[in-house]
């Protein structure tokens, strides 16, 4: 048999014929959508900056020395559209995105704008600007807040928001509880969910629960590591109460439109409680799913406008406050690093802050009118510090930025 003939006489059909372009496309597909968006944003920012300065915007063809000079000026002068500085976290993302763009296909640059010594000057400027941003009050990384317990109570007591006897109320409740119990990211893969992604099972004690049985690509689990262990994730157990999450989940499944494959379906405008189908043969769009918690917050008149990601933060915060260790929480949240969990729980909850304030007030008798007036005066004095306006750095100042910040 010829060496070029495979078993069964299929010859070379066993192997594909991928071109370099196909390989580049495959590499780019690994990047999460948010990563692609941040890269696109950073590149447009560089392009707009170069155009405004009348210089060549093609960073891909620049030498390390030339790129170092460009980035040095760029880091000092970039601003938001309204003229404000970017936050420190956004500033870091911009630099990381530029570096990623240059190192990814099809450019495949051998240098690194963050770590290579050829970019020392630019990176010293970058570090100095980070210090400046901290002084400007832009240094704090803002993590999404969890939903306050009082607002959770409002959601479940509201006559319409989580009303399981209406299509929209049932949808709201199941959506919220899927994100909460399974610690889902704001919009990640919601549009792609299908009913068969979930299963209702019983554990060794006969207790019923809902769990997810299909694997998916997420921000922290891209499927590229050989030993990328993926835990089962969260379970949503039955509670035996009228608002039981498993009971609501079952009812939602029963009322879905069988002709539609999407899990999240558009509620019918008119319905009867006895109707077998409550939902249209139309999936909810990405924009609708992405603003679900915002819309729920407004319709329920919650104390603030929450985002979808706040539900994930609530799950992590509740588990941490209940005494679960970070190494156990990451099996639900999907974080690779236990330290990431701490980012959600560094701050105290509203209830804890309330108790802390009450304790201090009790100790100092701070609720007296005289003390309250004094506190207000002090607050006005402190706030006046932030009224001082610092002039923006000019184009000629990048080389002196280190001195100006010290």
PAMAR-381533 format. One line per 2 residues: number of its first residue (from 1); their letters; for each residue x, y, z negated of C-alpha. Coordinates in nm, 4 decimals. Each point is the difference from the previous one (the first is absolute). Example, Ala and Ser with C-alpha at 12.3 -4.5 7.8 and 13.67 -1.06 7.14 Angstrom:
2
1	as	1.2300:-0.4500:-0.7800; 0.1370:0.3440:0.0660 .
This chain:
406
1	xx	0.0000:0.0000:0.0000; 0.1274:0.3437:0.0888 .
3	xx	0.1212:0.2180:-0.2853; -0.2411:0.2635:0.1307 .
5	xx	-0.3008:-0.2277:-0.0269; -0.1944:-0.0047:-0.3273 .
7	xx	-0.2018:-0.2878:-0.1427; -0.3146:-0.0678:0.1998 .
9	xx	0.1446:0.1573:0.3141; -0.0898:0.3570:-0.0989 .
11	xx	0.3492:0.1292:0.0677; 0.0762:0.3441:-0.1344 .
13	xx	-0.3639:0.0796:-0.0888; 0.0785:-0.0782:-0.3620 .
15	xx	0.1711:0.3393:-0.0402; -0.1238:0.3499:0.0682 .
17	xx	0.1736:0.2639:0.2097; 0.0023:0.3006:-0.2296 .
19	xx	0.1760:0.3105:0.1284; 0.1873:0.2507:-0.2176 .
21	xx	-0.3059:0.2250:0.0168; -0.2182:-0.2789:-0.1396 .
23	xx	0.2414:-0.0475:-0.2895; -0.0045:0.3740:-0.0747 .
25	xx	-0.3807:-0.0027:-0.0004; -0.0001:-0.2926:-0.2411 .
27	xx	0.2356:0.1825:-0.2357; -0.2151:0.3135:0.0083 .
29	xx	-0.3152:-0.2018:-0.0715; 0.1489:-0.0955:-0.3377 .
31	xx	-0.0321:0.3594:-0.1191; -0.3114:0.0802:-0.2009 .
33	xx	-0.2421:0.2562:0.1446; 0.0798:0.2561:-0.2694 .
35	xx	0.3710:-0.0396:0.0731; -0.0640:0.0696:0.3659 .
37	xx	-0.2079:0.3047:-0.0863; 0.2670:0.1444:-0.2285 .
39	xx	0.2664:-0.0568:0.2662; -0.2112:0.1714:0.2646 .
41	xx	-0.0648:0.2920:-0.2352; 0.3706:0.0434:-0.0832 .
43	xx	0.1045:-0.0082:0.3663; -0.2596:0.2621:0.0921 .
45	xx	0.1260:0.2150:-0.2853; 0.3577:-0.0239:0.1322 .
47	xx	-0.1193:0.0722:0.3536; -0.2046:0.3047:-0.1059 .
49	xx	0.2936:0.1303:-0.2043; 0.2427:-0.0343:0.2912 .
51	xx	-0.2403:0.1670:0.2417; -0.0525:0.2900:-0.2416 .
53	xx	0.3778:0.0482:-0.0198; 0.0541:-0.0400:0.3743 .
55	xx	0.2279:-0.3031:-0.0334; 0.0040:-0.3470:0.1551 .
57	xx	-0.2655:-0.2169:-0.1694; 0.1441:-0.3321:0.1202 .
59	xx	0.1489:-0.1351:-0.3218; 0.0522:-0.3483:0.1462 .
61	xx	0.2897:0.1122:0.2235; 0.1823:0.2095:-0.2591 .
63	xx	0.3310:-0.1090:-0.1465; 0.0177:-0.0507:-0.3787 .
65	xx	0.1821:0.3324:-0.0395; -0.2567:0.1870:0.2072 .
67	xx	-0.2903:-0.1695:-0.1762; 0.1543:0.0802:-0.3388 .
69	xx	0.0059:0.3706:0.0876; -0.3604:-0.0113:0.1202 .
71	xx	-0.1274:-0.1808:-0.3097; 0.1882:0.2395:-0.2269 .
73	xx	-0.1959:0.2907:0.1432; -0.3213:-0.2016:0.0279 .
75	xx	-0.0089:-0.1063:-0.3659; 0.0335:0.3602:-0.1148 .
77	xx	-0.2596:0.1549:0.2271; -0.2881:-0.2462:0.0377 .
79	xx	-0.3307:0.1211:-0.1392; -0.3636:-0.0990:0.0130 .
81	xx	-0.2278:0.1743:0.2502; -0.1068:0.2453:-0.2727 .
83	xx	0.3619:0.0865:-0.0817; 0.0177:-0.1986:-0.3242 .
85	xx	0.2738:-0.2493:-0.0789; -0.0737:-0.3676:0.0386 .
87	xx	-0.0160:-0.2056:-0.3183; 0.3137:-0.1891:-0.0955 .
89	xx	-0.1609:-0.3340:0.0889; -0.1011:0.1293:0.3461 .
91	xx	0.3493:0.1406:0.0442; 0.1487:-0.3449:-0.0679 .
93	xx	-0.2448:-0.1696:0.2369; 0.0980:0.2384:0.2804 .
95	xx	0.3690:-0.0888:-0.0329; -0.0727:-0.3724:-0.0239 .
97	xx	-0.2229:0.0179:0.3074; 0.2669:0.1709:0.2079 .
99	xx	0.2527:-0.2627:-0.1039; -0.2404:-0.2836:0.0770 .
101	xx	-0.0782:0.1387:0.3449; 0.3665:0.0132:0.0941 .
103	xx	0.0821:-0.3482:-0.1300; -0.3046:-0.1772:0.1457 .
105	xx	-0.0299:-0.1170:0.3635; 0.0475:0.1277:0.2590 .
107	xx	0.2613:0.2396:-0.1436; 0.1780:-0.2407:-0.2390 .
109	xx	0.2467:0.2598:-0.1248; 0.2941:-0.1495:-0.1947 .
111	xx	0.0093:0.2882:-0.2485; -0.2201:0.0823:-0.2981 .
113	xx	-0.0933:0.3639:-0.0630; -0.0603:-0.0703:-0.3699 .
115	xx	0.3112:-0.1957:-0.1018; 0.2762:0.0625:0.2582 .
117	xx	0.2763:0.2463:-0.0874; -0.0455:0.1740:0.3359 .
119	xx	-0.3178:0.1478:-0.1471; 0.1436:0.1018:-0.3383 .
121	xx	-0.0554:0.3715:0.0585; -0.3608:-0.0460:0.1058 .
123	xx	-0.0698:-0.2340:-0.2915; 0.1552:0.2382:-0.2524 .
125	xx	-0.2349:0.2660:0.1339; -0.2845:-0.2500:-0.0262 .
127	xx	0.0806:-0.0723:-0.3671; 0.0279:0.3705:-0.0751 .
129	xx	-0.3387:0.0617:0.1590; -0.1481:-0.2803:-0.2122 .
131	xx	0.1205:0.1844:-0.3092; -0.1496:0.3201:0.1344 .
133	xx	-0.3323:-0.1716:0.0636; -0.0034:-0.1261:-0.3572 .
135	xx	0.0578:0.3558:-0.1229; -0.2810:0.1168:0.2285 .
137	xx	-0.2339:-0.2541:-0.1608; 0.0024:-0.2211:0.3098 .
139	xx	0.2056:-0.2790:-0.1516; -0.2744:-0.2099:-0.1512 .
141	xx	-0.1081:-0.3128:0.1866; -0.3782:-0.0086:-0.0220 .
143	xx	-0.1491:-0.3454:-0.0380; -0.3709:-0.0529:0.0359 .
145	xx	-0.1931:0.0229:-0.3233; -0.2222:-0.2790:-0.1183 .
147	xx	-0.3762:0.0475:-0.0166; -0.0954:0.1266:-0.3450 .
149	xx	-0.2021:-0.2384:-0.2139; -0.2826:0.2521:-0.0273 .
151	xx	-0.0253:0.0154:0.3774; -0.0027:-0.3798:0.0246 .
153	xx	-0.2984:0.0075:-0.2359; -0.1735:0.2548:0.2256 .
155	xx	0.0499:-0.2223:0.3049; -0.1712:-0.2981:-0.1610 .
157	xx	-0.2801:0.2028:-0.1587; -0.0809:0.2179:0.3020 .
159	xx	-0.3409:-0.0888:0.1511; 0.1339:-0.0213:0.3583 .
161	xx	0.3803:-0.0298:0.0161; 0.0300:-0.3659:-0.1073 .
163	xx	-0.3657:-0.0943:0.0440; 0.0177:-0.3651:0.1118 .
165	xx	-0.3578:0.0175:0.1281; 0.0951:0.2285:0.2889 .
167	xx	0.2434:-0.0618:0.2893; 0.2156:0.3059:-0.0694 .
169	xx	0.0094:-0.0528:-0.3769; 0.0910:-0.3668:0.0362 .
171	xx	0.2703:0.0884:0.2525; 0.1444:0.2661:-0.2317 .
173	xx	0.0123:-0.2352:-0.2962; 0.1559:-0.2951:0.1823 .
175	xx	0.2509:0.2262:0.1754; 0.1043:0.1610:-0.3303 .
177	xx	0.0320:-0.3334:-0.1811; 0.1985:-0.1652:0.2798 .
179	xx	0.2513:0.2849:-0.0165; 0.0003:-0.0032:-0.3800 .
181	xx	0.0302:-0.3735:-0.0747; 0.2390:-0.0738:0.2866 .
183	xx	0.1999:0.3224:-0.0517; -0.0295:0.0998:0.3655 .
185	xx	0.1829:0.2945:0.1533; -0.2192:0.2847:0.1204 .
187	xx	-0.0609:-0.0934:0.3639; 0.2306:-0.2950:0.0538 .
189	xx	-0.1587:-0.2663:0.2233; -0.3562:0.0906:-0.1083 .
191	xx	-0.1207:0.0293:0.3568; 0.1444:-0.3431:0.0843 .
193	xx	-0.1671:-0.1838:-0.2897; -0.2397:-0.2843:0.0805 .
195	xx	-0.2441:-0.1979:-0.2183; 0.2088:-0.3151:0.0419 .
197	xx	0.2967:0.1775:-0.1638; -0.1689:-0.0660:-0.3351 .
199	xx	-0.1107:-0.3111:-0.1824; -0.2154:-0.0605:-0.3073 .
201	xx	0.1481:-0.2713:-0.2220; -0.0075:-0.1364:-0.3548 .
203	xx	0.2976:-0.0418:-0.2294; 0.0827:-0.2906:-0.2329 .
205	xx	-0.2517:0.1305:-0.2551; -0.2766:0.0225:0.2584 .
207	xx	0.0063:0.3799:0.0102; -0.0916:0.1495:0.3357 .
209	xx	0.2222:0.2548:0.1722; 0.0682:0.1657:0.3358 .
211	xx	0.3491:-0.0108:0.1463; 0.1680:0.0850:0.3278 .
213	xx	0.1200:-0.2996:0.1982; 0.1487:0.1540:0.3147 .
215	xx	0.3493:0.1424:0.0280; 0.0580:0.3485:0.1356 .
217	xx	0.2829:0.2373:0.0779; 0.0221:0.2764:-0.2574 .
219	xx	0.2382:0.2815:-0.0811; 0.2082:-0.2179:-0.2332 .
221	xx	-0.0508:-0.3325:0.1766; 0.0874:0.0235:0.3671 .
223	xx	0.0632:-0.3738:0.0415; 0.3624:0.0566:0.1024 .
225	xx	0.1741:-0.1662:-0.2941; 0.0608:-0.3735:0.0135 .
227	xx	-0.0967:-0.0388:-0.3640; -0.2634:0.2707:-0.0135 .
229	xx	-0.2073:-0.1489:-0.2833; -0.3549:0.1275:0.0014 .
231	xx	-0.1977:-0.0630:-0.3201; -0.3690:-0.0834:0.0118 .
233	xx	-0.0920:0.3509:-0.1089; -0.2894:0.1060:-0.2177 .
235	xx	-0.3158:-0.1852:-0.0852; -0.3402:0.1555:-0.0521 .
237	xx	-0.1828:-0.2085:-0.2607; -0.3719:-0.0138:-0.0657 .
239	xx	-0.1082:0.1880:-0.3134; -0.3538:-0.1300:-0.0440 .
241	xx	-0.1341:0.3564:-0.0157; -0.2591:0.1625:0.2309 .
243	xx	0.2815:0.1989:0.1651; 0.2248:-0.3060:0.0321 .
245	xx	0.2562:0.0606:0.2805; -0.0280:-0.3589:0.1279 .
247	xx	-0.3788:0.0248:0.0107; 0.0249:0.3218:0.2031 .
249	xx	0.2618:-0.1554:0.2271; -0.2260:-0.2985:0.0740 .
251	xx	-0.2955:0.2258:0.0725; 0.2110:0.2099:0.2353 .
253	xx	0.1098:-0.3103:0.1901; -0.3611:-0.1144:0.0284 .
255	xx	-0.1138:0.3358:0.1395; 0.2768:0.0430:0.2594 .
257	xx	-0.0795:-0.0029:0.3697; 0.1105:-0.3445:0.1292 .
259	xx	0.0666:0.1427:0.3488; 0.2721:0.2295:-0.1357 .
261	xx	0.3421:-0.1428:-0.0927; 0.1141:0.2966:-0.2121 .
263	xx	-0.0406:-0.0247:-0.3774; -0.0863:0.3671:-0.0473 .
265	xx	-0.3160:0.0705:0.1992; -0.2107:0.3100:0.0510 .
267	xx	-0.3161:0.0078:-0.2205; -0.3346:0.0120:0.1758 .
269	xx	-0.1828:0.3335:-0.0297; -0.3347:-0.1663:-0.0629 .
271	xx	-0.0454:-0.3290:-0.1816; -0.2199:-0.2075:-0.2248 .
273	xx	0.1431:-0.1766:-0.3030; -0.1369:-0.3270:0.1319 .
275	xx	0.1803:0.0358:0.3354; 0.2574:-0.2713:0.0638 .
277	xx	0.2380:0.2453:0.1671; 0.0833:0.3394:-0.1503 .
279	xx	0.2852:0.0988:0.2303; 0.0359:0.0931:0.3655 .
281	xx	0.2062:-0.1836:0.2569; 0.2600:0.2761:-0.0354 .
283	xx	0.3142:0.0086:-0.2119; 0.0865:0.2936:-0.2204 .
285	xx	0.2719:0.2085:0.1688; 0.3450:0.0682:-0.1398 .
287	xx	-0.0851:0.3612:-0.0799; -0.3124:-0.0990:-0.1907 .
289	xx	0.1861:-0.2668:-0.1957; 0.2878:0.2380:-0.0630 .
291	xx	-0.2247:0.2602:-0.1629; -0.2279:-0.2350:-0.1947 .
293	xx	0.1145:0.0993:-0.3488; -0.0005:0.3688:0.0885 .
295	xx	-0.3598:-0.0240:0.1190; -0.1015:-0.2088:-0.3022 .
297	xx	0.1584:0.2599:-0.2309; -0.1972:0.2820:0.1582 .
299	xx	-0.3339:-0.1809:0.0145; 0.0299:-0.1106:-0.3642 .
301	xx	0.1294:0.3395:-0.1204; 0.3084:-0.1462:-0.1669 .
303	xx	0.2352:0.2290:-0.1917; 0.2449:0.0042:0.2921 .
305	xx	0.0260:-0.1144:0.3596; 0.1747:-0.3368:-0.0029 .
307	xx	0.1673:-0.1740:0.2925; -0.0047:-0.3693:0.0877 .
309	xx	0.3466:-0.0421:-0.1472; -0.1284:0.1217:-0.3367 .
311	xx	-0.1897:-0.3296:-0.0276; 0.3273:-0.1913:0.0344 .
313	xx	0.1576:0.2285:-0.2619; -0.2957:-0.0780:-0.2278 .
315	xx	0.0618:-0.3739:0.0254; 0.3691:0.0376:-0.0901 .
317	xx	-0.0694:0.2472:-0.2801; -0.2736:-0.2141:-0.1578 .
319	xx	0.2177:-0.3125:0.0083; 0.2978:0.1857:-0.1476 .
321	xx	-0.2098:0.1600:-0.2755; -0.1448:-0.3442:-0.0759 .
323	xx	0.3482:-0.1305:-0.0779; 0.0814:-0.1951:0.3170 .
325	xx	0.3684:0.0050:0.0895; 0.1266:0.1511:0.3237 .
327	xx	0.1228:-0.3407:0.1211; -0.3593:-0.1229:-0.0160 .
329	xx	-0.1571:0.3143:0.1477; 0.2164:-0.0214:0.3155 .
331	xx	-0.1603:-0.3369:0.0816; -0.3243:0.1941:0.0434 .
333	xx	0.1315:0.3284:0.1396; 0.2442:-0.1540:0.2466 .
335	xx	0.2908:0.2212:-0.1066; 0.3428:-0.1492:0.0585 .
337	xx	0.1550:0.1913:-0.2866; -0.1370:0.0051:-0.3539 .
339	xx	0.1299:0.3552:-0.0379; -0.2519:0.1146:0.2617 .
341	xx	-0.2798:-0.0820:-0.2425; 0.1421:0.2484:-0.2497 .
343	xx	-0.0576:0.2828:0.2488; -0.3740:-0.0444:-0.0561 .
345	xx	0.0110:-0.0116:-0.3777; 0.2595:0.2591:-0.0970 .
347	xx	-0.2722:0.2469:-0.0906; -0.2607:-0.0441:-0.2698 .
349	xx	-0.3699:-0.0331:0.0803; -0.2574:0.2730:-0.0526 .
351	xx	-0.1320:-0.1805:-0.3077; 0.3519:-0.0269:-0.1435 .
353	xx	0.0694:0.3676:0.0665; -0.3299:0.0864:-0.1680 .
355	xx	0.0935:-0.2055:-0.3078; 0.3498:0.1531:-0.0105 .
357	xx	-0.1408:0.3522:0.0136; -0.2545:-0.0833:-0.2712 .
359	xx	0.2755:-0.1357:-0.2233; 0.2116:0.3127:0.0408 .
361	xx	-0.3010:0.2274:-0.0516; -0.0915:-0.1883:-0.3137 .
363	xx	0.3517:0.0366:-0.1367; 0.0485:0.3688:0.0827 .
365	xx	-0.3593:0.1287:-0.0282; 0.0525:0.1380:0.3511 .
367	xx	-0.3731:0.0395:0.0550; -0.0072:0.3316:-0.1911 .
369	xx	-0.0916:0.3068:0.2052; 0.3204:0.1808:-0.0888 .
371	xx	0.2193:-0.2851:0.1143; -0.1991:-0.0449:0.3206 .
373	xx	0.0449:0.3705:0.0859; 0.3730:-0.0291:-0.0666 .
375	xx	0.0209:-0.3091:0.2217; -0.1729:0.1862:0.2830 .
377	xx	0.2461:0.2880:-0.0317; 0.2936:-0.2411:0.0123 .
379	xx	-0.1458:-0.1676:0.3067; -0.0214:0.3342:0.1796 .
381	xx	0.3617:0.0748:-0.0853; 0.1148:-0.3411:0.1231 .
383	xx	-0.1964:0.0276:0.3223; 0.1580:0.3350:0.0800 .
385	xx	0.3343:-0.1751:0.0444; -0.1308:-0.1643:0.3155 .
387	xx	-0.1090:0.3309:0.1547; 0.3612:0.0826:0.0885 .
389	xx	0.0485:-0.0389:0.3757; 0.3283:-0.1358:0.1265 .
391	xx	0.0909:0.1027:0.3555; 0.0403:-0.2761:0.2552 .
393	xx	0.3457:-0.1086:0.0996; 0.1213:0.1527:0.3231 .
395	xx	0.1619:-0.1843:0.2864; 0.3430:0.1299:-0.0993 .
397	xx	-0.0140:-0.1462:-0.3501; 0.0315:-0.3807:0.0375 .
399	xx	0.3723:-0.0005:-0.0805; -0.0660:0.1909:-0.3251 .
401	xx	-0.3004:-0.1998:-0.1113; 0.1920:-0.2022:-0.2581 .
403	xx	0.1204:0.3148:-0.1769; -0.3399:0.1691:0.0065 .
405	xx	-0.1673:-0.2889:-0.1816; 0.2491:-0.0318:-0.2836 .
